[in-house]
Amino acid sequence: MTGNPIDRRTMLRSAALLAATALAAACTPDPQPPATTTPGPQETPVPTTSSAVLLVFFSRAGENYWNGGRRDLEVGNTAVLATKIADRLGCDVYEIQAADPYPESYDETVARNVREQDDDARPEIAEPLPDVGGYDTVILASPIWNVRPPMIMSTFAEALDLTGKTILPVTTHAMSGLGRAPDVYAELAPTATIGEGLTIRGEEAADADTELDRWLSTKNLT
Ligand SMILES: Cc1cc2nc3c(=O)[nH]c(=O)nc-3n(C[C@H](O)[C@H](O)[C@H](O)COP(=O)(O)O)c2cc1C
């Protein structure tokens, strides 16, 4: 990827705060006029074709799986992919951060995740949740942990009213693809539409430009 990943992450964190405080920017539609307003003779209605997108992601830096071994990641794979998506869409970004951060150690994270899955837990999110009211499309990006998104993604999807929105699942993984992500989100947000997702091997997140561009264009997001 281009640019310093740490700077990128900082940028995304800032964007997360902006989204959390509902300071919607580039992807948010302009305020709508009152319903009764009709265009005057001089006014030409401007057709709107773009959809307002919120990118939500969770990612864990630290020791991780890497081509059958382990590698210390300064920036998590999903964060790398999320940066590419944000760069292309210029959309609002909300990074999910755990109130109780996950361990640096891969094995300890696996063990904690097993406990959380067994308990059907909803790990607490550190920052206030974003106001999703103005968005048509919510991209939910995360790693795959034990064949599904981490339970903290369920915390997010369950806490918000995603009625009428299109959820696009995005995952990075070692071998499980999207795993159960589409089913999990369909279960937690039954009044949303689940669109076709994108999945990238974690080790290939930095080189995923072609696949990402193809997916974004099939979703009419670019
Ligand atoms: C706790 C844990 C469980 C994982 N389980 C799976 C799995 O079931 N299937 C899979 O393909 N990859 C699995 N992985 C690998 C991650 O999905 C992959 O490395 C991902 O790119 C990590 O993204 P991140 O760096 O954004 O957290 C697991 C990784 C961790 C830490």
The ligand as an SDF file (V2000), in Angstrom:
LIG
                    3D

 31 33  0  0  0  0  0  0  0  0999 V2000
   -8.9290  -15.1690   16.8430 C   0  0  0  0  0  0  0  0  0  0  0  0
   -8.6950  -15.4520   15.3840 C   0  0  0  0  0  0  0  0  0  0  0  0
   -9.4500  -16.4040   14.7370 C   0  0  0  0  0  0  0  0  0  0  0  0
   -9.3040  -16.6060   13.3610 C   0  0  0  0  0  0  0  0  0  0  0  0
  -10.1070  -17.5110   12.7330 N   0  0  0  0  0  0  0  0  0  0  0  0
  -10.0460  -17.6310   11.3920 C   0  0  0  0  0  0  0  0  0  0  0  0
  -10.9400  -18.5130   10.6970 C   0  0  0  0  0  0  0  0  0  0  0  0
  -11.7750  -19.1990   11.2600 O   0  0  0  0  0  0  0  0  0  0  0  0
  -10.8430  -18.5690    9.3440 N   0  0  0  0  0  0  0  0  0  0  0  0
   -9.9450  -17.8280    8.6360 C   0  0  0  0  0  0  0  0  0  0  0  0
   -9.9350  -17.9140    7.4200 O   0  0  0  0  0  0  0  0  0  0  0  0
   -9.0860  -17.0040    9.2740 N   0  0  0  0  0  0  0  0  0  0  0  0
   -9.1220  -16.8700   10.6170 C   0  0  0  0  0  0  0  0  0  0  0  0
   -8.2700  -16.0120   11.2560 N   0  0  0  0  0  0  0  0  0  0  0  0
   -7.3220  -15.2090   10.4680 C   0  0  0  0  0  0  0  0  0  0  0  0
   -7.8320  -13.7810   10.2480 C   0  0  0  0  0  0  0  0  0  0  0  0
   -9.1660  -13.7870    9.7670 O   0  0  0  0  0  0  0  0  0  0  0  0
   -6.9830  -13.0180    9.2360 C   0  0  0  0  0  0  0  0  0  0  0  0
   -5.6350  -13.0600    9.6140 O   0  0  0  0  0  0  0  0  0  0  0  0
   -7.4430  -11.5990    9.1260 C   0  0  0  0  0  0  0  0  0  0  0  0
   -6.9090  -11.0200    7.9640 O   0  0  0  0  0  0  0  0  0  0  0  0
   -7.0520  -10.7420   10.3370 C   0  0  0  0  0  0  0  0  0  0  0  0
   -7.5270   -9.4370   10.1440 O   0  0  0  0  0  0  0  0  0  0  0  0
   -7.0820   -8.2350   11.0900 P   0  0  0  0  0  0  0  0  0  0  0  0
   -5.5890   -8.1430   10.9740 O   0  0  0  0  0  0  0  0  0  0  0  0
   -7.7770   -7.0580   10.5030 O   0  0  0  0  0  0  0  0  0  0  0  0
   -7.5630   -8.5370   12.4730 O   0  0  0  0  0  0  0  0  0  0  0  0
   -8.3540  -15.8400   12.6290 C   0  0  0  0  0  0  0  0  0  0  0  0
   -7.5590  -14.9120   13.3100 C   0  0  0  0  0  0  0  0  0  0  0  0
   -7.7200  -14.7110   14.6690 C   0  0  0  0  0  0  0  0  0  0  0  0
   -6.8790  -13.6890   15.3830 C   0  0  0  0  0  0  0  0  0  0  0  0
  1  2  1  0
  2  3  1  0
  2 30  2  0
  3  4  2  0
  4  5  1  0
  4 28  1  0
  5  6  2  0
  6  7  1  0
  6 13  1  0
  7  8  2  0
  7  9  1  0
  9 10  1  0
 10 11  2  0
 10 12  1  0
 12 13  2  0
 13 14  1  0
 14 15  1  0
 14 28  1  0
 15 16  1  0
 16 17  1  0
 16 18  1  0
 18 19  1  0
 18 20  1  0
 20 21  1  0
 20 22  1  0
 22 23  1  0
 23 24  1  0
 24 25  2  0
 24 26  1  0
 24 27  1  0
 28 29  2  0
 29 30  1  0
 30 31  1  0
M  END
$$$$
